Amino acid sequence: MYTQSGTVKRGRRHWYDLAMAHALVLNATYEPLSVVSIRRAVVLVVRDKAELVESSDRIWSSERMQVPVPSVIRLRRYVRVPFQRRVPLNRRAVFARDGSHCQYCGAAAENLDHVMPRSRGGDHIWENVVAACRPCNTRKGDRTPEEAGMVLTMPPKVPRRHGWLLIGLGGPPDPSWMAYLAMAS
């Protein structure tokens, strides 16, 4: 892994750690654009396409140079984004939004549930889909929560502006990113 001085030890664990790590990419205006692998972030910094904004205490070493492992990088040129980013409605995204907990009882969620059943005219939209455990999903069946005597712990809604980030990472972002995500909100 890493030595006390911060240099990288050679070996399998090193590549696993860095392959699983991510860096936040900011536009020239400090607007969050995407999340890339650490390797891609290092390449952008070394090729002078981006500048290092925040780094971790780790060092990426090669034969001729050492580069701090980036946590946040900013592109040197502005990139125009012609669309408003939307989070796709799928199982992974709903579970991330709901914290993998049943929205009826709080247990571990296993299924998706349509609050207004599709057989009764409910749409497959963010405001009508929640994560549910198997017992609650079975108990509710083809009824509305009111008809089944159940209460949602939280009304379903479209993920917030940077929801794409949570979905892409599969968990909460690095704490060092929060200032840049808050600036963009």
Steps between C-alpha positions, in 0.01 A plus 500: 500500500678821614813556704529746787656760268194485275662322208319217331603140559490279194245222498146394437340692788631832365315464169182392675503805731562746220258331262220536755579866577343788312565868435247776444545691173402866502448719197715812465217683682518255796173334397505122570516309170572137577681245709802319354744238619814614679706377206306719254531799734878455524525481119300824462724679752826367350391596146414847628132466401397555862639650816509341840253664740492249787718197559519217748807423709600224256756527219485343153861418411665414172863463401539870418236684702275503801146638486269549799191280462223742397168522678369804306630632168393799289514501122709783354253561214126549533290206379150587383240252626201519264254312721358497850626186670226261616527196720365189325215325679624149572533262792850615599396866494186446709692294758766774520235772544319301772816378673414134425228515767134415468298821480215338696673335797873592480627143455752403231338551160489223239245622245365804326138597567271733309311712754205525260504155335564499126193282450296790636655769284818576697798610294857378523635838615718609793201631698326160483784250563649406838724229643311239705570181691334182383244475787382860451485465123294181535274654766433808287439296186288672236375774734598852594680546834183655648287201397758262648524700825865585439685831523807607302788614721593758236315610188683392183657777293747558219862492631656837564718681250816294556316171539688366196811511713355282775371250248828484311705447814255264665547682828577836656765720335842579643469764777753724321250537211221650711616863468500474120164323485348762732636787286322358195163462674 
